[in-house]
């Protein structure tokens, strides 16, 4: 029965703004207990945090946001900021393996709002990019204890409009476990591989700009990152009611992307995020 705690608490973990939400993976596995597919539940979360203005920026701002996530008849769904995941792989109660697979829709708002650095602002804003794709992953429960899980997943999305006309591939590896009956922790490592169009749109600098001219000359490994999460259920039943969470994240822009003047001159390759909020599961 205590396996049900993990998705219930995890569901409240990311009440994040668009830039924060894009760092997260697919929804967690289906809860155990209460029927063949586990109980239905929905979580609504509100919160926010401090994050860079855009990838590679050294200017930080507060970003509010929210989440709606749940499980209905064994199917998981999650709306995190501007991301929508739907897990079409049902998991039966009692299984030690979580298989996750389904579609992803998201809106990328990179350099779409206010830009504090005048040199980067002079390059112009970017339109919102509408991206679609899918994800696949697998998790193994009971690795070091009865209540932990190791998971791996890969997400692939592609711009379906005309903003960067390219792809983003994100593999990630995570470990999550319970501490006591009501506290959940998670550590996740991930990397972003992007296409040439993405690199050109967000990292190239044309001649005549306030920054030195620069061309990435292709895609590749754009960034690597780590996130650490802790959530705590406030009620006696961690599968229902209120919970609080805190998440800290670090990522580093790499290689040809870090050498872009947008990062090396006007920004910083090291990116930090701190998020907190409150969720309710019913």
N, C-alpha and C positions, 0 to 999 in steps of 0.2 A: 504493500500500500504506500510506503513512503516514497516510491518512485514517482508518484503523482506530484510530489512537492516540486520537483525540478522544473517541469514546464510551467507550473502555476506561478512560481516565483520568477522564472526567466521571462515570462510574458510581460512583466512590468519593468524590464531592465532598460529599455531604450526609448524614453520619452525625449527624443532628440530632434534637433533641427535638421534640414536637408544635408548640410555638410557632414553632420555627425552620423546621420542615418546611413549614408552611403558607405560607412565603414563596417556595417554589420552584415552578417550572413543570413541564411534562411532560417525559418522558424524552427524551434526545437521539436524533439520527437513527441509522440502522442502520450498522454498520461496513462498510467496503469490504474486499474480498479474500476468498479462500477459498470460492468457490462463488457461485451466482446471488444468494443473499440475504445473503452474508457469513457469517462464522463465528458459531456459538452461543457465548455467554459469560454468566457470572453473576458479579456482584460483591457481596460482603458487607462492610459498613463499620461501624465502631464509633467513637464519639467523643462530642463534646459541646461546649458553649460557654456563654458568658454572654449572657443576654437579659433583657429586662424581664419582670416577673411577668405582665403582661397589656398589651394595647395601650393606650398612654397613661400607663403607670406610670413612676415615676422610681426604683423599687426593682428591683434586678437580682439574679439568682440563677443558679447553675450548673444546666444542664439536660442530662443525658445522653441518649443515644438511638442509633438505628441505622438501617441501610438494607439492603434487598435489591433489586438491580436487574439486569436482564439483557436479552439478545436471544435468541430462540429461533425459528428458521426465518423470520427477517426481521421478527418481531413484537417490539416493545419493551415491557417492563413495568418498573414501579418502585414499590416500597413504601418511602416516606420518612416515618419517624415514624408518624403516623396517616393518611397519604395513600396512595392506590393509584391509579396511572395505568396504563392499557393503551393502547398505540399500535396501532390496527388498520390503519394505512396502511403497507403494505409498501413498502420502497424497494429497487429493484434496484441491483445493483453497477454502479458507473460513472456513475450519475446525478449531475448537479450540483445537483439540487433535492431538498430534504427536505420531504415533506408529513407532518404529524403530526395525527392525529385519533383520538379515542376517548373512552371513559368515564372518569369520575373519581369516586372514593368517598373520603370523608374524615370524620374526627371532629374537631370543633372543641372545644378544652378551654379556651376563653377564660374566665378568672375561675372556673375549676372547682376549683383547688387552693387552697393556702394563700395568703392575701392579707396582706401585711405592713402596709399602711396601714390603721389602725383605722377611718377614716372610710369607706373603700371597702369594707372587710370588713363594716361594719354594714349595707351594702346587700344582703348575702347572696351566696352563691355561685350560679353559674349551672350548670345541668345540661349535660352533654356534648351537643353538637348534632351529629346525624348528617346529613351533606350529600352529595348526589349530583348529578352533572351531566356535563359533557363539555368537551372542549377542541378547538380547531382552530388549526393554525399552519403556517407555511411558512418554510423556510430556504434561503438561497442560498450555496453554497460557492464558494471561489475569488474573493472580492471584491477584496481587497488583496494576497493572496498565494495560493499553491496550497493552503495548509493552514488557512485561516480560514473563518468562516461568519457571516453575518448572519441573524438569525431574528426572526420576529414571531409571537405567538400570543395567543389569548384563551381564558380559562377561565371557565366559568359553572357555579356550583353553587347548589343550593337546599336549605334545611333540609327534610328529609323527615319530621321529627318535629314537635314542638310547642315548641321552645325559642325560636327567633327567627322562625320561619315566614316566612323571607325569603330573599333571594338575595345572592350576592357575585359580581361580574364583575371579572376581573383581566386587562387587556391588558398585554403586556410586549414589550419590544424588547431584543435581546441581540446581543453581538458576542463571538466566541470565536476563539482562535488558538493555535497551537503556538509555543513558543520553544525552539529546538533540537529534539532528538528525544524528550525525556521530560518536558518541562514544558508544562503547559496553563494558559491564563489565560482568564477570562471576565468581562465586564462586562454587567450587566443592569439596565434601568430598568423599573419597573412602577407601576401604580396600582390601587387598589381602589375600586370603586363598589358601594355597599351599599343595600339596601332599607330601608324605613321600620321594619320589624320588627327588623332587625339594629340599627339606630340606637337604637331604643327599649330593646332588651334590654341593650345594652352601654354606652350613653352617657347615657340619661335618669336623672334623680335625682328621686325623689318628695318631696313636701312632708313636713316633719317629720324629715328625715334629718340627719345630722351635717354634710352638705354642703348648700349652697344648692340649692333646687329648680330643676330645669332640664328643658326638653323640646327635643329636636332638631327636632321638627315635620317629619319626613321624612327620606328618605335622600339619597344623592348621593355625591360624591367624599370618601371617608373618609380616604385616605392616599396618599402617593406615596413611592417608595423607590428606592434604588440598592444593588446588591450587587456586590462584586468578589471573584473567586475565583482562587486559584493552587493547582495540584496538581502533584506531582512523582512520577514512577514510580521506584521504588528499584532495580528490576532492569534488565537489559539489554533485555528485551523488554517495552515498555510496554503490550502487549496482554494480558499475563499477570503474575501475581505481586503484590507489595506496592506500595502507593503511599501518600503522605501528602498532606494538603490543609489549607488555611487559607482561611477566608472571613470577610470583614468586610461588615457591612451597616448602612445608615442608612435610616430612614424617618421621615416626619413626618405626624402627624395633622393634618388640614386643616379649615378652615371651621367649620361648626356643631359638628363633632365635637371640634375643638380647644377650642371655647368651653365645652364641658361641664366642670363643676367637677371631675369625675373626672380630667380632664386639666389644666385651667387652674389649679385650686387644689391638688389632691392629687397631681398627676403632672407630666408634661412632654410636650409635643407631639413633641419630638425623641427618637427611639428608636434605640439602637445595639445591634449584635450582633457577637460575635466567636466563631467556631467553628473547631475543629480536630479532626483525627482520622486514623485509619489504615484503609485498605481493602485487600481482597485480591480479585483477579480470577482466575477459573479457567474 
